[in-house]
Amino acid sequence: MRAELGARLAPRTIDGPTSVLGAGNDDLDAGRRYLRALAGSGLAVPLWPREYGGLEATPEHIGIVRSELAAFAVPDLYPYLVGLELVGPTLLAHGTAEQCARWLPKIAAGDEIWCQLFSEPGAGSDLAGLATRAERDGDDWIAHGQKVWTSRGAYAQFGLLLARTDPSVPKHRGITAFGINLATPGVDVRPLRQMNGDAHFTEVFLDDARVPDADRIGGIGEGWRVALTCLSYERGAGSVGGGGLLDVERLIALARAHGLANDPLVRDALARLIVEARVLGYTARRARDTARAGRPGPEGSGMKLRGSRLFRDYTSVAARILGPEMTIEPHGEMQTILLTAPSLSIRGGTDEIQRNIVGERVLGLPEEPRVDRQLPFDQLLR
């Protein structure tokens, strides 16, 4: 594995660029070059079937891949992760053979970027309350509605769309999933600029946009099952490699450069980060193994909570080391991380929702009251 990667990738360096979750960087070329460098090896999507560009690897093999990749320069794959880590496995679970053959190879090669068209202005944490409609029209569906908080929407070619196809049944049962080409007439993508400067975050308007029934993923009315699969992978799966994600070695180098290597408080904070990062790594491995074995479950919610806290702690230690310098150049990357950290508690499922999942599905605590679960959607107060 080391020889194979060495023939395709450059070695990792401590002073390489750092980017986390696409923050402050809309560079699509680096990730695409990386995916193309791995083309034919199956290493970009090792768990996928071979016919779609994978290796059909076991969890043990995945551990080897991830361990060896740590020695090589892996760019921030954020633009491609929805396709590689969420849509790809979801298609393998719910898509047709024709859909997998049409979409998966292009996702693996970085030729097509996907986003999730899930959340709406009135349906964020209560995702099943979504109001975007899709009505059958022959061999097509006509979609109308609004999505928001769509990460990667500014440069994605396709979206995994959830739309309500039957409002006469309870909200979880009347949803259908589609793959929609964002170049379709009637699709309007508008950027939402965040405080860290990013504008790949968007709202998407669907004004009678046509979606072929051939692009429906799963059965009619089975969109909630598709969504749960995708969300489980979102919480429990990470990229192969990370492009400097929470690179504690970089903080250690900064502490030395600022004469703080022997400061007991800084050393203690760095040691805690190293321990937490190692625990998060083991938690991620367990969640991935469970998810990739066909049983994506609540473990990912625990990982999401731990990861959000670790990210905030990492930012705090960086601020302790750099002080006011963190807000200016030449520490622009760290400044971006500082402005990105607060978003981790709400993106990809809020901390509150993750705690509900852990409480109910892991700890067995009583469920929160859900008085609207059995009512037809068209009878709900909105």
FIPADREN-8330 format. One record per residue (C-alpha): residue number from 1; residue in one letter; x, y, z. Coordinates in steps of 0.02 Angstrom, whole numbers, plus 50000, padded with zeros to 5 digits. Layout:
BEGIN
R / seq / type / px / py / pz
R / NUM / A / X / Y / Z
...
***
This chain:
BEGIN
R / seq / type / px / py / pz
R / 1 / M / 50000 / 50000 / 50000
R / 2 / R / 50141 / 50119 / 50043
R / 3 / A / 50227 / 50085 / 49877
R / 4 / E / 50065 / 50109 / 49780
R / 5 / L / 50029 / 50275 / 49865
R / 6 / G / 50209 / 50332 / 49847
R / 7 / A / 50200 / 50308 / 49660
R / 8 / R / 50045 / 50417 / 49648
R / 9 / L / 50055 / 50550 / 49786
R / 10 / A / 50180 / 50675 / 49856
R / 11 / P / 50240 / 50657 / 50036
R / 12 / R / 50157 / 50758 / 50171
R / 13 / T / 50251 / 50908 / 50244
R / 14 / I / 50218 / 50997 / 50407
R / 15 / D / 50212 / 51167 / 50321
R / 16 / G / 50084 / 51114 / 50191
R / 17 / P / 49923 / 51214 / 50172
R / 18 / T / 49788 / 51185 / 50301
R / 19 / S / 49604 / 51192 / 50258
R / 20 / V / 49462 / 51121 / 50359
R / 21 / L / 49291 / 51081 / 50287
R / 22 / G / 49322 / 51193 / 50138
R / 23 / A / 49338 / 51347 / 50248
R / 24 / G / 49410 / 51497 / 50158
R / 25 / N / 49450 / 51396 / 50004
R / 26 / D / 49350 / 51356 / 49849
R / 27 / D / 49495 / 51262 / 49766
R / 28 / L / 49417 / 51119 / 49668
R / 29 / D / 49573 / 51077 / 49566
R / 30 / A / 49679 / 51006 / 49708
R / 31 / G / 49547 / 50879 / 49757
R / 32 / R / 49512 / 50832 / 49577
R / 33 / R / 49699 / 50806 / 49543
R / 34 / Y / 49710 / 50695 / 49697
R / 35 / L / 49560 / 50589 / 49646
R / 36 / R / 49627 / 50571 / 49470
R / 37 / A / 49799 / 50523 / 49537
R / 38 / L / 49714 / 50378 / 49627
R / 39 / A / 49609 / 50331 / 49475
R / 40 / G / 49617 / 50146 / 49437
R / 41 / S / 49684 / 50101 / 49610
R / 42 / G / 49517 / 50101 / 49701
R / 43 / L / 49598 / 50196 / 49845
R / 44 / A / 49485 / 50348 / 49834
R / 45 / V / 49332 / 50241 / 49871
R / 46 / P / 49405 / 50078 / 49936
R / 47 / L / 49242 / 50008 / 50004
R / 48 / W / 49145 / 50027 / 49843
R / 49 / P / 49123 / 49878 / 49726
R / 50 / R / 49259 / 49857 / 49596
R / 51 / E / 49141 / 49889 / 49451
R / 52 / Y / 49114 / 50065 / 49515
R / 53 / G / 49297 / 50105 / 49548
R / 54 / G / 49322 / 50034 / 49723
R / 55 / L / 49418 / 49891 / 49801
R / 56 / E / 49281 / 49801 / 49897
R / 57 / A / 49399 / 49822 / 50044
R / 58 / T / 49369 / 49755 / 50219
R / 59 / P / 49368 / 49870 / 50372
R / 60 / E / 49542 / 49805 / 50412
R / 61 / H / 49603 / 49858 / 50240
R / 62 / I / 49525 / 50029 / 50266
R / 63 / G / 49626 / 50049 / 50425
R / 64 / I / 49785 / 50015 / 50326
R / 65 / V / 49736 / 50140 / 50190
R / 66 / R / 49699 / 50277 / 50316
R / 67 / S / 49857 / 50244 / 50415
R / 68 / E / 49969 / 50249 / 50262
R / 69 / L / 49884 / 50403 / 50189
R / 70 / A / 49939 / 50502 / 50342
R / 71 / A / 50114 / 50508 / 50267
R / 72 / F / 50057 / 50587 / 50103
R / 73 / A / 49993 / 50756 / 50048
R / 74 / V / 49804 / 50741 / 50044
R / 75 / P / 49711 / 50901 / 49997
R / 76 / D / 49553 / 50958 / 50081
R / 77 / L / 49424 / 50848 / 49994
R / 78 / Y / 49278 / 50946 / 50065
R / 79 / P / 49201 / 50989 / 49895
R / 80 / Y / 49193 / 50804 / 49850
R / 81 / L / 49145 / 50724 / 50016
R / 82 / V / 48956 / 50728 / 49994
R / 83 / G / 48975 / 50625 / 49837
R / 84 / L / 49114 / 50510 / 49899
R / 85 / E / 49056 / 50479 / 50078
R / 86 / L / 48868 / 50512 / 50079
R / 87 / V / 48786 / 50499 / 49908
R / 88 / G / 48897 / 50356 / 49848
R / 89 / P / 48856 / 50237 / 49992
R / 90 / T / 48673 / 50292 / 49986
R / 91 / L / 48663 / 50250 / 49801
R / 92 / L / 48741 / 50081 / 49835
R / 93 / A / 48606 / 50049 / 49966
R / 94 / H / 48453 / 50118 / 49874
R / 95 / G / 48497 / 50159 / 49693
R / 96 / T / 48472 / 50053 / 49538
R / 97 / A / 48616 / 49969 / 49447
R / 98 / E / 48593 / 50094 / 49305
R / 99 / Q / 48603 / 50243 / 49425
R / 100 / C / 48759 / 50173 / 49508
R / 101 / A / 48843 / 50143 / 49340
R / 102 / R / 48796 / 50318 / 49280
R / 103 / W / 48841 / 50419 / 49434
R / 104 / L / 48968 / 50329 / 49542
R / 105 / P / 49120 / 50325 / 49425
R / 106 / K / 49106 / 50512 / 49395
R / 107 / I / 49092 / 50543 / 49583
R / 108 / A / 49247 / 50437 / 49616
R / 109 / A / 49347 / 50529 / 49484
R / 110 / G / 49295 / 50701 / 49546
R / 111 / D / 49208 / 50739 / 49382
R / 112 / E / 49040 / 50773 / 49466
R / 113 / I / 49013 / 50859 / 49633
R / 114 / W / 48855 / 50827 / 49733
R / 115 / C / 48765 / 50922 / 49870
R / 116 / Q / 48618 / 50882 / 49985
R / 117 / L / 48452 / 50969 / 49954
R / 118 / F / 48378 / 50926 / 50123
R / 119 / S / 48350 / 51073 / 50242
R / 120 / E / 48221 / 51207 / 50213
R / 121 / P / 48178 / 51372 / 50299
R / 122 / G / 48040 / 51281 / 50395
R / 123 / A / 48122 / 51110 / 50406
R / 124 / G / 48296 / 51105 / 50479
R / 125 / S / 48310 / 50997 / 50633
R / 126 / D / 48134 / 50934 / 50594
R / 127 / L / 48188 / 50875 / 50422
R / 128 / A / 48034 / 50766 / 50397
R / 129 / G / 47930 / 50926 / 50400
R / 130 / L / 47997 / 50978 / 50229
R / 131 / A / 47871 / 51060 / 50113
R / 132 / T / 47957 / 51054 / 49942
R / 133 / R / 47835 / 50962 / 49827
R / 134 / A / 47862 / 50846 / 49680
R / 135 / E / 47712 / 50798 / 49574
R / 136 / R / 47710 / 50660 / 49443
R / 137 / D / 47694 / 50713 / 49261
R / 138 / G / 47714 / 50562 / 49148
R / 139 / D / 47893 / 50503 / 49153
R / 140 / D / 47946 / 50659 / 49249
R / 141 / W / 47917 / 50740 / 49418
R / 142 / I / 47893 / 50928 / 49435
R / 143 / A / 47978 / 50997 / 49591
R / 144 / H / 47932 / 51161 / 49674
R / 145 / G / 48000 / 51233 / 49836
R / 146 / Q / 48150 / 51304 / 49926
R / 147 / K / 48304 / 51226 / 50006
R / 148 / V / 48430 / 51316 / 50116
R / 149 / W / 48598 / 51287 / 50204
R / 150 / T / 48656 / 51190 / 50052
R / 151 / S / 48843 / 51167 / 50074
R / 152 / R / 48938 / 51153 / 49909
R / 153 / G / 48785 / 51212 / 49814
R / 154 / A / 48882 / 51349 / 49725
R / 155 / Y / 48990 / 51227 / 49628
R / 156 / A / 48894 / 51062 / 49632
R / 157 / Q / 48825 / 50983 / 49474
R / 158 / F / 48698 / 50869 / 49560
R / 159 / G / 48595 / 50870 / 49718
R / 160 / L / 48516 / 50732 / 49821
R / 161 / L / 48341 / 50804 / 49833
R / 162 / L / 48207 / 50762 / 49960
R / 163 / A / 48032 / 50812 / 49907
R / 164 / R / 47857 / 50777 / 49968
R / 165 / T / 47759 / 50672 / 49844
R / 166 / D / 47608 / 50629 / 49954
R / 167 / P / 47547 / 50757 / 50082
R / 168 / S / 47399 / 50649 / 50133
R / 169 / V / 47504 / 50530 / 50239
R / 170 / P / 47609 / 50563 / 50397
R / 171 / K / 47760 / 50670 / 50362
R / 172 / H / 47891 / 50531 / 50368
R / 173 / R / 47799 / 50424 / 50240
R / 174 / G / 47762 / 50547 / 50100
R / 175 / I / 47940 / 50592 / 50050
R / 176 / T / 48034 / 50534 / 49894
R / 177 / A / 48219 / 50554 / 49851
R / 178 / F / 48288 / 50608 / 49683
R / 179 / G / 48454 / 50650 / 49602
R / 180 / I / 48432 / 50818 / 49517
R / 181 / N / 48546 / 50904 / 49393
R / 182 / L / 48569 / 51082 / 49457
R / 183 / A / 48579 / 51145 / 49277
R / 184 / T / 48396 / 51097 / 49255
R / 185 / P / 48284 / 51244 / 49204
R / 186 / G / 48191 / 51307 / 49356
R / 187 / V / 48335 / 51277 / 49478
R / 188 / D / 48405 / 51440 / 49549
R / 189 / V / 48559 / 51428 / 49662
R / 190 / R / 48598 / 51583 / 49767
R / 191 / P / 48752 / 51602 / 49880
R / 192 / L / 48743 / 51638 / 50066
R / 193 / R / 48903 / 51722 / 50127
R / 194 / Q / 48963 / 51663 / 50298
R / 195 / M / 49067 / 51761 / 50424
R / 196 / N / 49224 / 51665 / 50372
R / 197 / G / 49201 / 51728 / 50194
R / 198 / D / 49139 / 51566 / 50117
R / 199 / A / 49002 / 51579 / 49986
R / 200 / H / 48986 / 51398 / 49928
R / 201 / F / 48846 / 51387 / 50057
R / 202 / T / 48683 / 51420 / 49964
R / 203 / E / 48495 / 51426 / 49957
R / 204 / V / 48414 / 51337 / 49811
R / 205 / F / 48245 / 51379 / 49733
R / 206 / L / 48150 / 51251 / 49631
R / 207 / D / 48021 / 51330 / 49516
R / 208 / D / 47933 / 51189 / 49423
R / 209 / A / 48098 / 51099 / 49391
R / 210 / R / 48078 / 50934 / 49298
R / 211 / V / 48162 / 50778 / 49365
R / 212 / P / 48155 / 50616 / 49264
R / 213 / D / 48080 / 50469 / 49357
R / 214 / A / 48239 / 50375 / 49306
R / 215 / D / 48328 / 50489 / 49430
R / 216 / R / 48215 / 50439 / 49576
R / 217 / I / 48320 / 50354 / 49710
R / 218 / G / 48224 / 50218 / 49800
R / 219 / G / 48036 / 50191 / 49795
R / 220 / I / 47901 / 50322 / 49793
R / 221 / G / 47869 / 50375 / 49972
R / 222 / E / 48030 / 50292 / 50033
R / 223 / G / 48132 / 50450 / 50038
R / 224 / W / 48145 / 50453 / 50227
R / 225 / R / 48236 / 50284 / 50223
R / 226 / V / 48355 / 50357 / 50094
R / 227 / A / 48379 / 50513 / 50201
R / 228 / L / 48416 / 50412 / 50358
R / 229 / T / 48548 / 50312 / 50266
R / 230 / C / 48630 / 50470 / 50202
R / 231 / L / 48624 / 50556 / 50372
R / 232 / S / 48698 / 50405 / 50459
R / 233 / Y / 48846 / 50410 / 50341
R / 234 / E / 48860 / 50599 / 50363
R / 235 / R / 48878 / 50581 / 50551
R / 236 / G / 48981 / 50423 / 50552
R / 237 / A / 49094 / 50432 / 50400
R / 238 / G / 49244 / 50540 / 50362
R / 239 / S / 49356 / 50559 / 50212
R / 240 / V / 49504 / 50448 / 50174
R / 241 / G / 49636 / 50570 / 50229
R / 242 / G / 49598 / 50743 / 50287
R / 243 / G / 49710 / 50875 / 50213
R / 244 / G / 49773 / 50939 / 50381
R / 245 / L / 49610 / 50915 / 50476
R / 246 / L / 49649 / 50963 / 50657
R / 247 / D / 49835 / 50942 / 50632
R / 248 / V / 49901 / 50945 / 50811
R / 249 / E / 50080 / 50934 / 50746
R / 250 / R / 50055 / 51105 / 50669
R / 251 / L / 50005 / 51176 / 50838
R / 252 / I / 50158 / 51097 / 50918
R / 253 / A / 50267 / 51180 / 50786
R / 254 / L / 50181 / 51348 / 50820
R / 255 / A / 50209 / 51330 / 51007
R / 256 / R / 50395 / 51300 / 50978
R / 257 / A / 50406 / 51447 / 50858
R / 258 / H / 50327 / 51562 / 50988
R / 259 / G / 50437 / 51502 / 51131
R / 260 / L / 50295 / 51412 / 51220
R / 261 / A / 50355 / 51233 / 51202
R / 262 / N / 50394 / 51224 / 51389
R / 263 / D / 50244 / 51322 / 51450
R / 264 / P / 50154 / 51197 / 51563
R / 265 / L / 49979 / 51260 / 51519
R / 266 / V / 50013 / 51251 / 51333
R / 267 / R / 50092 / 51080 / 51349
R / 268 / D / 49943 / 51017 / 51449
R / 269 / A / 49820 / 51087 / 51320
R / 270 / L / 49917 / 51006 / 51177
R / 271 / A / 49923 / 50839 / 51268
R / 272 / R / 49736 / 50844 / 51295
R / 273 / L / 49710 / 50879 / 51110
R / 274 / I / 49819 / 50732 / 51061
R / 275 / V / 49721 / 50616 / 51176
R / 276 / E / 49553 / 50679 / 51115
R / 277 / A / 49607 / 50666 / 50934
R / 278 / R / 49661 / 50486 / 50962
R / 279 / V / 49496 / 50443 / 51046
R / 280 / L / 49402 / 50527 / 50905
R / 281 / G / 49501 / 50423 / 50781
R / 282 / Y / 49450 / 50262 / 50867
R / 283 / T / 49269 / 50322 / 50880
R / 284 / A / 49270 / 50364 / 50694
R / 285 / R / 49341 / 50194 / 50651
R / 286 / R / 49205 / 50106 / 50749
R / 287 / A / 49068 / 50213 / 50671
R / 288 / R / 49138 / 50186 / 50496
R / 289 / D / 49154 / 49999 / 50519
R / 290 / T / 48975 / 49988 / 50581
R / 291 / A / 48908 / 50098 / 50442
R / 292 / R / 49006 / 50014 / 50304
R / 293 / A / 48950 / 49843 / 50364
R / 294 / G / 48775 / 49898 / 50314
R / 295 / R / 48721 / 49952 / 50488
R / 296 / P / 48745 / 50142 / 50497
R / 297 / G / 48683 / 50187 / 50669
R / 298 / P / 48687 / 50311 / 50812
R / 299 / E / 48875 / 50295 / 50841
R / 300 / G / 48900 / 50434 / 50714
R / 301 / S / 48804 / 50556 / 50823
R / 302 / G / 48925 / 50528 / 50965
R / 303 / M / 49069 / 50555 / 50846
R / 304 / K / 48992 / 50715 / 50780
R / 305 / L / 48976 / 50784 / 50958
R / 306 / R / 49155 / 50737 / 51002
R / 307 / G / 49222 / 50806 / 50839
R / 308 / S / 49134 / 50974 / 50860
R / 309 / R / 49205 / 50992 / 51035
R / 310 / L / 49380 / 50944 / 50978
R / 311 / F / 49373 / 51072 / 50838
R / 312 / R / 49327 / 51210 / 50962
R / 313 / D / 49463 / 51154 / 51083
R / 314 / Y / 49590 / 51153 / 50941
R / 315 / T / 49542 / 51332 / 50898
R / 316 / S / 49559 / 51385 / 51080
R / 317 / V / 49734 / 51312 / 51094
R / 318 / A / 49785 / 51398 / 50932
R / 319 / A / 49720 / 51563 / 51001
R / 320 / R / 49816 / 51535 / 51164
R / 321 / I / 49977 / 51512 / 51064
R / 322 / L / 49954 / 51648 / 50934
R / 323 / G / 49858 / 51777 / 51034
R / 324 / P / 49803 / 51928 / 50931
R / 325 / E / 49914 / 51868 / 50788
R / 326 / M / 49779 / 51740 / 50748
R / 327 / T / 49670 / 51877 / 50674
R / 328 / I / 49799 / 51939 / 50547
R / 329 / E / 49915 / 51876 / 50412
R / 330 / P / 50024 / 51773 / 50399
R / 331 / H / 49903 / 51666 / 50498
R / 332 / G / 49757 / 51684 / 50378
R / 333 / E / 49721 / 51497 / 50382
R / 334 / M / 49707 / 51499 / 50571
R / 335 / Q / 49596 / 51652 / 50564
R / 336 / T / 49479 / 51559 / 50447
R / 337 / I / 49475 / 51411 / 50567
R / 338 / L / 49435 / 51530 / 50710
R / 339 / L / 49286 / 51599 / 50614
R / 340 / T / 49230 / 51425 / 50561
R / 341 / A / 49232 / 51340 / 50731
R / 342 / P / 49063 / 51405 / 50794
R / 343 / S / 48974 / 51328 / 50645
R / 344 / L / 49023 / 51150 / 50692
R / 345 / S / 48886 / 51143 / 50824
R / 346 / I / 48748 / 51171 / 50697
R / 347 / R / 48810 / 51102 / 50531
R / 348 / G / 48780 / 50922 / 50486
R / 349 / G / 48648 / 50906 / 50621
R / 350 / T / 48645 / 51016 / 50777
R / 351 / D / 48723 / 50962 / 50940
R / 352 / E / 48549 / 50959 / 51017
R / 353 / I / 48484 / 50836 / 50888
R / 354 / Q / 48639 / 50727 / 50907
R / 355 / R / 48612 / 50721 / 51095
R / 356 / N / 48432 / 50668 / 51068
R / 357 / I / 48491 / 50526 / 50957
R / 358 / V / 48622 / 50469 / 51082
R / 359 / G / 48500 / 50484 / 51226
R / 360 / E / 48359 / 50388 / 51144
R / 361 / R / 48452 / 50261 / 51036
R / 362 / V / 48608 / 50229 / 51139
R / 363 / L / 48563 / 50266 / 51320
R / 364 / G / 48381 / 50211 / 51305
R / 365 / L / 48309 / 50370 / 51382
R / 366 / P / 48124 / 50411 / 51353
R / 367 / E / 48090 / 50486 / 51183
R / 368 / E / 48045 / 50669 / 51163
R / 369 / P / 47858 / 50697 / 51135
R / 370 / R / 47815 / 50691 / 50950
R / 371 / V / 47630 / 50731 / 50940
R / 372 / D / 47629 / 50753 / 50750
R / 373 / R / 47706 / 50587 / 50702
R / 374 / Q / 47543 / 50501 / 50650
R / 375 / L / 47450 / 50651 / 50579
R / 376 / P / 47439 / 50673 / 50390
R / 377 / F / 47559 / 50808 / 50332
R / 378 / D / 47421 / 50913 / 50256
R / 379 / Q / 47336 / 50924 / 50428
R / 380 / L / 47490 / 50989 / 50521
R / 381 / L / 47499 / 51167 / 50581
R / 382 / R / 47640 / 51258 / 50492
***
